[in-house]
Amino acid sequence: MIVALITSQIDKIYPFEVEIVCEGQKSKILTDQIYTVDKSRLESKMGSLTEKQLISLAKGLHIVFELED
């Protein structure tokens, strides 16, 4: 399973980060901090992303990994 870190420190949001609301609090996905973990280590689902957020996430990952469109 691939996961990205989420932080509630949203002083500045870079083009490769995705703004979300997580557990009722504004947060951002840090696409430059991606990890792989075993599914058994995940405790619970925090939520789901909207289509717009998924598109922003894909764009952010393209920037971080320097992928071409």
Secondary structure, DSSP 8 states (H G I E B T S, - for coil): -EEEEEES--S---TTEEEEEETTEEEEEEEEEEEE--GGG---------HHHHHHHHHHHHHHTT---
